Amino acid sequence: MHKDGQKKEAILRNSGFQTILASLLCIIIGLLIGYIVLLIINPGGAGKAIVAIIKNFLYYPSSAAAMKYFGTTLVKASALLMCSLSVLFAYKVGLFNIGAAGQYVVGAGACLYFSLNLGMPWYVCLIAGVMMAALAGGISGALKAYFNVNEVISCIMLNWIGLYCVNMLLSQVKEQSTPYTKSLTSTNKSALLPSLGLSKLFSDNEFVTIGVILAVAMAAIVWVVLEKTKFGYELKATGMNKQAAKYCGMREKRNLILTMMISGGLAGFGAGIFYLTGIEQWMVQQTSVPAMGFNGIAAAFLGGLHPIGTIFSSYFIQHITSGGTYVDKTMYCTQISDLISAFIIYLCGFVLFFRIWLNRLLDKRDEKQASKERKGGEA
């Protein structure tokens, strides 16, 4: 019995377990608050609306339709995963990359321009997207390293610069009758990512490509780089104390720039594996940065800032975001799912406090147990 108690104690004190438990509590409380908001707006359809958000593709009674839209959710979640890894990578090195959204935009612009205007194959387009997004991230990194410009400010400015530059660039490959870029399927099929060969499983959903596998593999690579390599250690050391890293002989300016370049490249990779599926066309008249990059912040923190955790948190965020499209539009707007996501992320700010509270509770329990044992020994 004593050994069982020690095992339970070890599990409860494990930081990974505490993070998972805290994230699950955030999800439950966030959904509950979302349900209360739905009740306030219109109590008549609140139950059906929250169920629709949670079910997402399971909303369809046909298994074929459900699997088709499940595939679409996977594709979008893959892009979101890359954006969350972008935020996570920078955060691990002490930087807050709020520019993942703008780097995602730059990556999308490069991918689509190389595919639609230059007729390049998918791998060239993907590399172009990664390189251009990395360059966008590197600008913020250089400003931080050499001029101590706060990366949040520079990233926000570059988000809008990137958006309007991409709009102008892609206006060269716009359809004549619509504000959208030309379709990859009809313009350059060689730019489409190879299929996973699971079209039958996903009911002929041609958008499920190798991008899904590449995104998961990238999460594993990021974990290895950050936790198992000298390079990752140097980057994290630079983020924790730039002056100490410099004193130890590390090239702190280079590390800051490299961090932001890698972070930007990850966001650009996400744009590539999304737009090179042909699932969506870029609207050259849009005046807002796509939400994918900002949702990446949510997924990163919900996943406990762990590369493997972000795989599951990215899917969850995309799952409820897509589920919001199935609510009754006569009663609620589809953005209600974004509101629920926001509640969950705000609650994630209390993960640290939850872990401190849990450890204090366990410490008090141990003290009481030790006190009982001492009294028993004295008797």
Disulfide bonds with the S-S distance in Angstrom:
none
